[in-house]
């Protein structure tokens, strides 16, 4: 790879093959996809460690290439095109990481008490979540909770008689999302027996007919029923 790059820079004309080796469009497209998913979904997804590592390496190579092109006097228009791709990739990466941090800040107590959710975080995100929880606990205990009666000093419960952690914010999975699939998906149940689907006497009402999704058609549906399809990568969020 080093010899190829030297050849392209020596002639003063960037080689298309060299550029393609610096930035894989497949990786960028994948980054764009998980960025849209993370932005649209109420919950946090598995951190894409391998992809993010590759993207960071590609960004570093692109930055070095742009600098070398500027020093070598390559056509400014060509340099600007490289810079534009670099800026786009950096924006996607930063926004993806920022969205995840915002979710961690909002739902940190909920994430920390769930092994599944906690394991979705990167090493750095786990450290951030743990430190944020510790700092918030310390702040609330010193400024508010220590001044309240003993029954109301929990940071997770309204009172010690509460049966669950009713003070912990949780993602609302019943929000509506815009989605699309590349495949035909049938038998999607938009309602379920455990989701308040009962009449005033407590009898279960008949379930709605299974929902079907046609390829490449935008749908506006609740997130919860399609959650597993989104996690499997069969449905994309927008």
Order of alpha helices (4+ residues) and beta strands (2+ residues): alpha-alpha-alpha-alpha-alpha-alpha-alpha-beta-beta-beta-beta-alpha-beta
